Amino acid sequence: MGVIQRIKPAKKAVKASERVELPLGKILRMDCVEAMRSLPDASVDLVFADPPYNLQLGGDLNRPDGSMVDAVDDDWDKFDSFAIYDKFTREWLSEARRILKPNGSLWVIGSYHNIFRVGSTLQDLGYWILNDVIWRKSNPMPNFKGTRFTNAHETLIWASKDEKARYTFNYRAMKTLNDELQMRSDWTIPICSGKERLKRGGTKAHPTQKPEALLYRILLATTKPGDVVLDPFFGTGTTGAVAKRLGREWIGCEREDVYCKVAEQRIEEALPLDESSLKTMQSPKAGPRVAFGQLVESEYLKPGMELCDKRRRFKAKIRADGSLEGKEGTGSIHKYGAIVQDAPSCNGWTFWHFKNDKGDLKPIDDLRQTYLLANEP
């Protein structure tokens, strides 16, 4: 395979003093480094990057029944050497750091093939690592050859622009999303499947499409409504679709025309949440096996939907972080249930009900059980 030319002749980066209108809500159809060079210094609040993994795959991968696995074998993931990959990584990370605001931050996701090289480079460039987060896939692809452990996770690095940056972290929203327990750095979220998996002509539209629940958590945790989020490897637009839902501005960089078309259609169909649903908050302790916020992330229940008790005496609206809002104030499903009943405690899972497709009231615990069944290992 020949060396892939990713970087066009260097262009001078746009400085903050040069007035440039940001291309909000647009996909820049070009190499990511060239695209970022067109943006001014300190102009975006967050960069989420899902760069090529440089898998270095050799040969086809088959299941035990002989069928072929639709693996990542696209040209955009192929590099002739680690040195070439490292050069590419340094170039895009340098531009990302330049366009980040002083208090901005960056997320990058990868597998064992590339995440350690990326992490080393971003430290060399002056980024300050805040967390590494393990995305544990509840339904990973098996290791069909039986020669290694099943690859059941990917690693995310969350880093600020530098050590002194006052980055955004919505701690209380994360705690509420996790049923009032401090959010940990290991996240169990299923890979894309079913209706969420985008397909064209019966095959995957993109081999490494990320679940919207993953981006939902990242953007809710580390941005505010109105913040500008840039994705230099936009693919089929997961970042843009979630940013639109959560009231964040977005910019995408993607050179593959087929992905751009899929992303544009997808984002066009995404529905933004109303302003009141985007407010976030926090409350004190609980902890079933599935957090209420996971049902909201995965769209089993959507922000803005109304819940009520079995006798329809009390009503509450779901907000983006999994908290509820009603006449008596705000709180988690448990806390707000206790407030409306003037009780010391409440099991929100059995107290709050939703309307199913037939118009019948069902406890939200039914959805929790459905989620568990759908995503059991």
N, C-alpha and C positions, 0 to 999 in steps of 0.2 A: 504494500500500500504506500503510495507516495505521500510526502509531507503535505498536510492540509494547510493551505494558506488561509489563515483566519484573520490576520491583521493587515489592513490596507495601509498604504503609505501614511506615515504619521501626520496627523492634523494637530494644529495647535488647539489645546483645550480652551473652552470658553471660560473666561474669568468672571467673577461675581460682578465686577464693575460694568461688564458689557450686558446691557439690558436684553435679555432673551426670554421670550414667553415660553413657559414650560408646556410641552405637548401632553397635557393631562388627558387621560382617557384615550390615548393613542398607542398604537404599536409601531415602533421604529423598525422598519424592515431592513435591517442591516446587521453587520457584525456588532456584537455587544460593545466592544471597545470603541469602535467608531461612533456608535450611538451615544455612549456616555460622554465622549469628547465633545459632543454637540450641546451638552448641558452645562450650565454655569456652576462655578464653585458653590459649595454649601447650599444646595437647592432641594435636596430630598431628605425626608425624615427617617426612612428605613429602606434598606436594600434586603430583599430576600432572593437568594441565589441557589439554584439547583443546577450546577454546572455539569458538563460531561464527566462521567465517572472513570473514563479511560479503562474500561473493563478488560481490554486485551484478550477478548474471547478467541478461542481457536476451534474451529469446527462447529458442527451443529449440535444442538442439545435436544435429546429425545426423551419422551416419557416411557415408562415401562411397556405401554401398549403400542409403542412405535410411532405415535404422533409427535410432531415437532413442536417444541416450545417456541413461542414468539418472543425471543430474547432481544436484547439491545445489540444490533449489529449494523446500525446506521453509520454513515461516514462521519457524522458530527461527533461520534464518540471514539474515533480512532486517531491515535497519535503515534508517530514513529519511535518516540523515545520518551523517557521520563523527563529529560532535559527540555524537550519541546513542550511537554505538558506543563512543566514548572514555569517556563517563560510565559506561556499563555495565562496561567493562573496569576502570576505577578502583574501582568498587564491589566487584567480586568479588575483585580483587587485594588490596584493603585488608582484606577479611575473611579471605582466605587467609593474609595475613601475620600477622594477629592470632592466628589459631588455631595457627600454626606454633610449635613449641618453639624455644627460643633457638638451638639448633644444627640446626634443621630446614632443609629446602631445597625448592625448587619447580622443576618442569619444566613448560614450556608449549610446545605445538607449534602451528605455523601455516604458512600459505603467504605468498607475497609480498603478498597482499591485506590481511593484518592483522598479521603478526609484527613489523613495524617499529613500528607504533603501540603494540602490546602491550609491546615492549621499552622504548620510551621511558617509558611509564607506570610500569612496574615499577621503573625506575631512579628516577623522580620520587618513588616511595613509599618508597625506602630499601633496596630489594633490592640485592644485590651479584652481578653477573653473573660466573659461574665459567667457563662455556663456551657457545658456540653450537655445536650439532651439526647436521651435514647428514645427513638420512636420504635416501640415494640409492636410488631405486626401481629395482630391476633389471628390472622389467617395467611401466613406466609406460604410461598411456593416451596414444596418439599425439595430435598436434594435427591434427585432421581437416581443418580449413580451410586449413592450410598457411600461416597468417599470422604465426605466432610460433614460437619454439623450443618443443620439447616440454617440458612441465613435468614434469621427472623427479626432483624432490626437494622435500622440505619441511624447514623449519628448526625445531630445538628450542632453546630457551634453558634453561640450567640455572643457577639462581641460589640463593644462600643468603639467609637472612633479613636479614642485614646483613654488613658487611665483616669483623666480628670473629667471626662464627659458626664454630664448630668442626664443620663439616658432615661427614657420613659419605661417604667415598669408598673403596670396596674395590678399591684399585689392583691388588693382587696377583691378586685374582679376575678382574679384567678382562684382565690380562696372560695369565693361564692360559687364559681363554676364547678369546683370540686367538692360541693356539699360541705363547705365550711372547714375543710381540712387544707392545710398548706399544700399548694401544688408542688409535686415532686418533679425531679428531672428525668423520670422515666414515664413515658406516655404510651398507653396501650390504645392504639387506634387501628382499625382494620384497613387493609389496602383497598384500592378502588375495585369495586365489583358491581354487578347488577346494573341498575340504571345510571349510576354515577360514572361507570366506565364508558368513555366516549369511543364510539366505533364508526368507521367509515368503510362501507363495502364488506361488512361482516368481520373486519379485523380491527385491532386496537388503533385508534387514531394516533396515539403516542405510547411508546413502550414503557415510559417511566412516569405516567400521570400520577400526581400526588392527590391524596384525598382532601376534599375541601375542609373536613374537620381539623386537619393538621394546620392549614393556613388560618382557619378561623381562630384557633387558639393562639397562634403566633401574633396575629394582628390585634386581637383583643388584648393580649398581654402587653404589647410593646409599642402600640401606637394610640393616637387619639383621633376622634372623628375630625375629618378635614386634613389629616396628615397626608403627605405625599409618599407613596410606596413605589419603589422601582424594582422590577424583576428583569435582570439582564438575560435570563434564559427562559423566556416567557412560555414557550411550548404552546399547549392548548388553552392557556389562560386561567388556570386555577387561581392564581394570585389576583388577577383582575376581577374575576367573578366574585370572590370573597370580599375584596376591597369595596366593590360596589355595594354588596349587601350591607357592609358595616359602615358605610358613609365615609370611606377613605378615598383619596384620589390615587390614581395609579398611572404608571408609565411602563410599557413593556418593550423589550428588545428581542426581536426574533427574526432570523434571516430565512427560515424555511417557510416558503409561501403556503404550503399545505397546512401547517400548524396555525399560521396567521388566520386563515379562513375559518378554521374550526373555532379558534379563540374568539374571533369577532362575533360569530353567530351565538356562541355560548354566553358571552358577556351581554350581548343585546337582550338575551332572554332572562338574564338574572334580575331579580326584583330587589331594589333597595329597601331596607327597613325604614319605618317612620322614625322621626327624630326622637320621640319619647322612648321608643324601644331600645335606642342606642345608649341610654344612660346606664351606668353600671354602679354596683355597690357591693356591700359585704355584710355578713352576719356571723354569730357564734356557732359552734360545733355539731356534728352529726356523723354520718359516714356509712351508708350502705355500700354494697359491692360496686354499684354503678352510680356515678354522680349524675344528678339531674342535668347538669351542664353538658354531659356527654350526649344526652338525648337532643339538646338544643343544637350542639355542634353538628350532629349527624342528621339534623332536620326531621327527626321523629316528631318533634314539636318545634314550632317556629316562633321567633320573637314577634310579639304583637298578638299572638293567639290568646284567647281568653279561657281561663280555667274557673271552675266553681266547685262548691261542695256538693255532696250527693243530693241534698234537699234544695239546692240553688239559692241558699240564703246569702252566700258571700261570693264575690267575683274578684278576679285578679288577672292582670295582663302579664304575660311572660316578657322579660327583657333580655337583651343580647347576652348577658353574662349568666343567665339562669336564675336571676332573682325575679321576684314578683312585685307588682305595683298595684295598689288599689286605694280605696277611699281611706283606709286606716294607715297608709304609709307604704313602706317597702320592706322586703325581707326575703330570706330564702323560702323554699316551699315549706320548711318546717317552722321557721320563725314567724312568717306571715300567717300561717295557719293558726299558730298559737295566739297571735295578736288579735285576729278577728274573733276568736272564741273566748278571749280574755282568759286563756288557760296558761299554765306554766310551761307546757310543752305540747308538741303535736307531731304525729307521723305524717308528714306531707305527702308521702307516697300513696297512702290510702285515703287521706282526707280530700285531696284535690282531684277533680275529674275533668276529662276532656270529652268533646263530642267526636264520635267516630264517623266514618263515611255514611252510616245509616242514620245519624242523628241521635244515637243512643249515648248516654253518659257512661263513661268507663273510667276507673281509677288510673291515674298515670302509672301506677305500678305495673299495669298490664303492658305498657310500652317498655318498661324496664326489663320485664321478662322476655319480651320479644327481642329486645336488643341483645340480651345475654345469649339467647338461642341462636341468633343470627351471627354472633361474633365469637362463639365459643371456639377455643383452640382446636 
